[in-house]
């Protein structure tokens, strides 16, 4: 029995396969979301004057969405730090490229935010690298807590018999 629907058998469609390379696709989706939040925040701050009296709420919503979307690779690959870092860096590089383009569209953006695209790239890579290392170490600690540590006894060592 196959999982294909009757229409798929009639037209000869191949069965659907899951997306390969989950770190790549998660990074692409996360990067797209980060770019959308950044451009949405920039447009709201610079082109919608009726939101000026609600600047604190507007900025808080933008920051909140940005942090939530930044955490997608961390949560998705919590127990796989290499995939976490790969996915996060794909997303972050997309964001930095868009940030550089935004600097061309919005005058004085880098001076106002006090971050060049290179500084943003370094900050993001350090943040995601730190989170990947924390998850890796936490995984090792949890692994050792669930498995008994036993001493290896060497039968060839004459000093082991005199203890």
C-alpha positions as CSV (number, residue, x, y, z in Angstrom):
1,X,0.0,0.0,0.0
2,X,1.4,3.4,-0.9
3,X,0.8,6.8,0.7
4,X,0.0,8.4,-2.6
5,X,-3.4,9.8,-3.3
6,X,-5.3,8.5,-6.4
7,X,-4.7,11.8,-8.3
8,X,-1.0,11.4,-7.7
9,X,-1.1,7.9,-9.2
10,X,-3.0,9.1,-12.2
11,X,-0.7,12.0,-13.1
12,X,2.4,10.0,-12.1
13,X,3.6,12.4,-9.3
14,X,6.4,11.2,-7.2
15,X,5.8,10.9,-3.4
16,X,6.6,13.9,-1.4
17,X,9.9,13.8,0.4
18,X,10.8,15.9,3.5
19,X,13.0,18.9,2.9
20,X,16.7,18.0,2.9
21,X,19.2,19.9,5.0
22,X,17.0,21.2,7.8
23,X,19.7,23.6,9.0
24,X,19.7,25.3,5.6
25,X,16.0,25.7,5.4
26,X,15.6,26.8,9.0
27,X,18.3,29.4,8.4
28,X,16.6,30.6,5.2
29,X,13.2,30.9,6.9
30,X,14.6,32.5,10.0
31,X,16.7,35.0,7.9
32,X,13.6,35.9,5.9
33,X,11.7,36.5,9.1
34,X,14.5,38.7,10.6
35,X,14.7,40.7,7.5
36,X,10.9,41.2,7.4
37,X,10.9,42.4,11.1
38,X,13.9,44.8,10.4
39,X,12.3,46.4,7.4
40,X,8.9,46.5,9.1
41,X,10.4,48.3,12.1
42,X,12.4,50.7,9.9
43,X,9.3,51.6,7.8
44,X,7.2,52.0,10.9
45,X,9.8,54.2,12.5
46,X,10.6,56.4,9.5
47,X,7.5,56.4,7.2
48,X,4.5,56.1,9.5
49,X,4.4,59.4,11.5
50,X,1.1,58.4,13.2
51,X,3.1,55.8,15.2
52,X,5.5,58.4,16.7
53,X,3.5,58.9,19.8
54,X,3.6,55.1,20.4
55,X,7.4,54.7,19.8
56,X,8.0,52.8,22.9
57,X,5.4,50.2,22.2
58,X,6.4,50.1,18.5
59,X,10.0,49.4,19.4
60,X,9.1,46.9,22.1
61,X,7.0,44.9,19.6
62,X,9.8,45.0,17.1
63,X,12.5,43.9,19.6
64,X,10.2,41.2,20.9
65,X,9.5,39.7,17.5
66,X,13.2,40.0,16.6
67,X,14.3,38.1,19.7
68,X,11.6,35.4,19.2
69,X,12.7,34.9,15.6
70,X,16.3,34.9,16.6
71,X,15.6,32.0,18.9
72,X,14.1,29.7,16.2
73,X,17.4,28.0,15.3
74,X,18.3,27.7,18.9
75,X,15.0,26.0,19.9
76,X,14.9,23.9,16.7
77,X,18.4,22.4,17.1
78,X,18.8,22.6,20.9
79,X,20.5,19.2,21.1
80,X,22.5,19.6,17.8
81,X,24.8,22.6,18.3
82,X,26.6,22.4,14.9
83,X,23.3,22.5,13.1
84,X,22.2,25.3,15.4
85,X,25.2,27.4,14.6
86,X,25.0,26.7,10.9
87,X,21.3,27.6,10.7
88,X,21.7,30.7,12.8
89,X,24.7,31.9,10.8
90,X,22.8,31.5,7.5
91,X,19.9,33.6,9.0
92,X,22.3,36.1,10.5
93,X,24.2,36.6,7.3
94,X,20.9,37.2,5.5
95,X,20.0,39.8,8.1
96,X,23.4,41.6,7.9
97,X,23.1,41.8,4.1
98,X,19.7,43.3,4.4
99,X,20.9,45.6,7.1
100,X,23.6,46.8,4.7
101,X,21.0,47.4,2.0
102,X,18.8,49.2,4.5
103,X,21.7,51.5,5.3
104,X,21.7,52.6,1.7
105,X,17.9,53.2,1.8
106,X,17.7,55.0,5.1
107,X,20.2,57.8,5.6
108,X,22.4,57.8,8.7
109,X,21.1,54.4,9.8
110,X,24.5,53.1,10.9
111,X,25.3,56.3,12.8
112,X,21.9,56.3,14.6
113,X,22.0,52.6,15.5
114,X,25.8,52.8,16.2
115,X,26.4,49.5,14.5
116,X,28.1,48.9,11.1
117,X,27.1,45.7,9.3
118,X,30.5,44.2,10.2
119,X,29.8,44.9,13.9
120,X,26.4,43.4,13.6
121,X,27.8,40.3,11.9
122,X,30.4,39.9,14.7
123,X,27.8,40.4,17.5
124,X,25.4,37.9,15.9
125,X,28.1,35.2,15.4
126,X,29.4,35.7,18.9
127,X,25.9,35.4,20.4
128,X,25.0,32.3,18.4
129,X,28.4,30.8,19.0
130,X,28.0,31.3,22.7
131,X,24.5,29.7,22.7
132,X,25.8,26.7,20.7
133,X,28.6,26.2,23.1
134,X,26.3,26.5,26.1
135,X,23.9,23.9,24.5
136,X,26.8,21.6,23.8
137,X,28.2,21.7,27.3
138,X,24.7,21.3,28.8
139,X,24.2,18.3,26.6
140,X,27.5,16.8,27.8
141,X,26.6,17.5,31.4
142,X,23.1,15.9,31.0
143,X,24.6,12.9,29.3
144,X,27.1,12.3,32.1
145,X,24.4,12.7,34.7
146,X,22.4,9.9,33.1
147,X,25.2,7.5,32.6
148,X,27.3,6.0,35.4
149,X,31.0,6.8,35.3
150,X,33.1,3.7,36.1
151,X,36.8,3.5,36.5
152,X,38.8,1.6,34.0
153,X,40.9,-1.0,35.6
154,X,44.2,-1.9,33.9
155,X,45.2,-5.4,34.3
156,X,48.7,-4.8,32.9
157,X,49.5,-2.0,35.4
158,X,51.5,-3.5,38.4
159,X,50.7,-0.4,40.5
160,X,46.9,-1.1,40.2
161,X,47.4,-4.3,42.4
162,X,49.1,-2.5,45.3
163,X,46.3,0.0,46.0
